[in-house]
């Protein structure tokens, strides 16, 4: 019965699954706040999302292979994604470095994971254990997000809609998914309402563009592993581990860095996708 309802109403079903996962995300972000502990990462709701994904796959009689987690050429596919992330972020880090250099801020790079001390203050965690935890938690992160938003949602939605429509719906949900972060800053009193609106819309647009790109990569390669590799590079290296330090602070232009890299990689993937579509 549930299977037939999901297949009959793919958009509504995707929204309901999204809502269930978002409730878990809000509980962790607003109540548990795992990222404000020594663990420094909200990962519980991602594990919950993987469990939801597993249950829905069982209901629909689908396998992980059916939603893009192909068993063939896993390392090669992830490697291509990592290479895409490396190339584009090399450009964006370079631009960020030059901007700081032109402003005489004496920029340099440092590798560390952000953590929290017993007093609750954020500290630099450069130990190998914290770096490994950062990588592990982000593997869980991208596994859940790629599996739900690019794998499951596209699989469900494409049963009724075109790939372009399914991609837009999935991207919109992925953008809203990231609204939680600026919302918490606003609720905690760290940002104003205008800033919430600007940052919230910005997150939706940027995350939406990233989602569209990873969906196109899925369509191009037939596997989620390539997008997962690019997603992992963005989360682990550019967001969490490789920091640009200047005289006035750390990662002051991080959002600019990410936007440049993501827009550049989006254009590259879009060009390849368009050429492939014309040749078919």
N, C-alpha and C positions, 0 to 999 in steps of 0.2 A: 504493500500500500504506500509506504513512504517513498519507495523507489519510483513508483508511477507518478506520484505527486511532484517529486523533484524533476523528473523528466518532462512533465507537462507544464510546469511553471519554473523554468530554469533561472530567470531573472530574480523572481521572488525568493526562490530557494537559495540563491547566492547571497542575497541580502540578509536572509535569516541566519545563514552560516556565518556571514560577516558580523552580524550583530552579536551572536553568541561569543565569537572570538574577541570582539571589541569590549564586551562587558568584562571578560577576563583581563584584558589589557588595562582597562580603567581601574579595576580592583588592585592590580599590581602597581600601576603608576601612582595612584592617589592614596592607597591605603598601605600596601606592603612596602613599596618603595625599595625594592631590592637593589636598585642602582645607587642608593644612598647608604649601602652597607659596604663592607670590605670586598664583597663580590663585584660591586660596581657595574652591574648589568642586570636589566630587567629581562629575565629569561623564562620565568615560570609560566607566563601566559603563552610563550612560544611553544613550550612543551605541551601545554594544554591544547594549543592549536594543532600540533602534530597528532595528538590523540583524537581530536575531532576529525581531522583529515582521515585517519585510519578507520574510524567508525563509518564515515560517509562512503569511503571506498568499499567497505564491506557491504553496506546497504545497496550500493549501485553495482555490486559484483565486478568491481574494477581492481586492477593491480597498480602498483607504483609505476610499472612500465607503461601502463595505459595513459598516465598523465604526464609522461615526459621524463621520468627517471629511468632512462634506458640503461640496460646492463652493459652495452657495448661502448667502447672507447671513452670510458668515464674520465680517465686522467687527461687524455688528449683534449676532450671537450672543455674540462675545467681549465686546462692550461691556456686554451685560446681565450677564454673569458678573462683569466688573470692577465694575459698579455694585453688585451684591450684596455683593461683598467690601468695597467702599468704605463702604457703609452700615453693615454689621455691625461692621467694624473701627473706624469712627468712634465707635461706641458703646463698644467695648471699650477703645480708647485713651483715651476720655474718662473711663471708670471708673478705669483705671490712673492717669491724671493726677491725678484727685481724691483717690485713696488716698494717693499720694505727697504731695500738697499738704496733706492733713489730718495727715500725719506730719511736716510742716515740712521736707521734703527738697528744696525749691526745684526742682521738676521742670521740664525743658524738652526740646524735641525737637531732634534732630540727624539729618542725612541723610549717611550714609557707608556704604561697603562694608567689611566686615572683611577684612583681608589679613594677610600675614606678612612681617616684615622678614628680612634675611639672617641675623640672629641667631636667627630662629625664633620671635620674640615676635609676638603679635598686635598689629596697628596699625590705625588708622583710615585708610581709603583714600577720600578725598573727591573724587579726580580723576574727570573725566568718563569716562575710559577704563575705570577699575575699575567704575564704575556701569554702563556699557554692557556690560562683560563679565558682570557679575552678572545683568543682564537676559537676555543671550543664553544663558548657561549654564542659567538657569532656564526659558527657553523650551524648551530641549532636555529638561530635567528633566520638565516637565509634558507635553510631547509624548509622551515615552516612557511615563510612568506612566498617562496617560489612554488612550493607545493600547493598552497591554498590559492593564491592570486593568479599565478600563471598556469599552473597545472590543472587544478580542480575546476576553477571558475571558467577557464577557457573551454575545458572539456564539456562542462554542463551547458554553457551559453551557446557554443557553436552548434549544438543540436537543433537550435531554433533560429539563431542569428548568424550573420556573416562574421568572418574573422574580425573585420574592422569594427563592427558594432560591439562584438564580445570584448575586443581589446579596449575600447573606450569605457565600457561599463566596469571592467576589471581595474583599469587605471584610475577611474573616479573613486572606486572603493578603496584602492591602495592609497590615494591621496588623502581621503578622509581618515584613514587609518592613522596617518601621521599627524592629524590635528591634535591628538592627545598631548603631545609634547609642549606646544605653545600654550595649550589650555591649562596645563599644570603650572606653568610659569605664571600665568595670569592669576590662577586661583591662589597661588602662594604669595602673591603680591610682588613678584619680581618683574612684572611687565604691566603696561597699561592696556586698556581696552583697544585703543587704536593700534598699538603694537601687536596685540593678539590677532586682530583682523588682518593686518599686513602680513605677519608671520604665518598665520593660518592659511591664508590664500597662497602665499609663497610656497609653503610646504605641499599644499595640494597640487599646485602646478608642477613643482620640481619632482615630487614623488610620482605624479602622473606621467610625466615625460620619461622618467626612469622605467616605470612599469610598461609603457608602450614599447620602449626600446627592448626590454627583456622579453616581451611577448614576441616581437619581431625576430629576435635571436632564436627563440623557441621554434618559430615557424621556419626560419632559415635552416636550422640544424636538425630539427626533429627531436631535440633533447633539451631538458631544462638545465643540464650541467653547464653549458656555456654561459648562460645568463647568471647562473649561480656563482660561477667563478668571478665574473665582473662585479656582481653584487657583493661577494665576499671581500674583494679587494677594496671596494668603496667603504665597507663597514669596518674592516680590520685595520687597514693601513691608513687610509685618508681621514677616517673619522676618529679612530681610537689610538693608534700606535705611533704614527709618524707626525710629529708636531713641529711647527715652525715657530721658533722663539725669537722675540725681538726685545729691545730695550723697554718697550711699553707693554709687553705681555705675551701670551701664547695664543696662537691660532686666531688672531684678531680678524683675519680675512678667510676663515675656514669656509664660510658659506659661499664666498666668491670662488674659492678653490674648487669646491664641489660642483657649483653651477657651471663653471667653465669646462671642467672635465666631463660632466654629464651631457652638456649640450654638444660638445665636440664628439663624444662617442655616439650620441643620438644621431647626429648628422651622418657619421660614418656608416652606422648600421642602416639608416634610412636609405642612403644611396645604394648600398648593396642590396637591400630588400627590393627597392624599385627596379634595379637592373635585373634581378632574378625574376621578378614578377613579369617583366616585359618579355623575357626570353622564354617563358613557359607558355 
